[in-house]
Amino acid sequence: MALAAGTGEPLMSRWLKILGAATILLGVVLFWSPRVAFRTSEQLEHTHLRVRRERFLLVPRAVAGLIIGVGVAVLILGAQKKI
């Protein structure tokens, strides 16, 4: 079992805690701001011109809540002493 430097904590446990916290943070951000904007670039047919479009992805609040729940579960799993 590998230990994290200077803590005596198992390395897998530390990574699970980091992953859990990051997942919770992602879920909270998506819950507060469910609209995610992204840009696409498409080439027009039969020309060399390209069109840039801004599109939006709407994440339902239930999905954001599910992501938060998964993050909490991973955080609890990482906090267990057996890993």
WOLINDA-V412005 format. One record per residue. N is the residue number from 1. RES is the residue in one letter. PSI is psi in whole degrees, -180 to 180 (* if undefined). D_FIRST is the distance of its C-alpha to the first C-alpha in whole Angstrom. Layout:
n/res/psi/d_first
N/RES/PSI/D_FIRST
N/RES/PSI/D_FIRST
This chain:
n/res/psi/d_first
1/M/124/0
2/A/141/4
3/L/146/7
4/A/145/10
5/A/121/13
6/G/4/15
7/T/-23/14
8/G/6/11
9/E/137/10
10/P/140/7
11/L/-40/8
12/M/-38/9
13/S/-42/11
14/R/-44/13
15/W/-36/14
16/L/-38/15
17/K/-43/17
18/I/-44/18
19/L/-42/19
20/G/-44/21
21/A/-41/23
22/A/-38/24
23/T/-40/25
24/I/-44/27
25/L/-43/29
26/L/-45/30
27/G/-40/31
28/V/-42/33
29/V/-43/34
30/L/-30/36
31/F/-42/37
32/W/-38/39
33/S/85/40
34/P/-9/40
35/R/118/42
36/V/122/40
37/A/142/42
38/F/159/42
39/R/144/44
40/T/155/45
41/S/120/47
42/E/144/50
43/Q/135/52
44/L/142/56
45/E/141/57
46/H/19/60
47/T/172/59
48/H/8/57
49/L/149/56
50/R/148/53
51/V/131/53
52/R/133/50
53/R/144/49
54/E/126/47
55/R/164/46
56/F/142/44
57/L/123/42
58/L/116/42
59/V/118/39
60/P/147/40
61/R/-30/39
62/A/-38/38
63/V/-41/35
64/A/-40/34
65/G/-38/34
66/L/-40/31
67/I/-41/29
68/I/-43/29
69/G/-41/28
70/V/-40/25
71/G/-40/24
72/V/-42/24
73/A/-42/22
74/V/-39/19
75/L/-41/19
76/I/-41/20
77/L/-40/17
78/G/-24/15
79/A/-13/16
80/Q/146/15
81/K/-19/12
82/K/-13/11
83/I/*/9
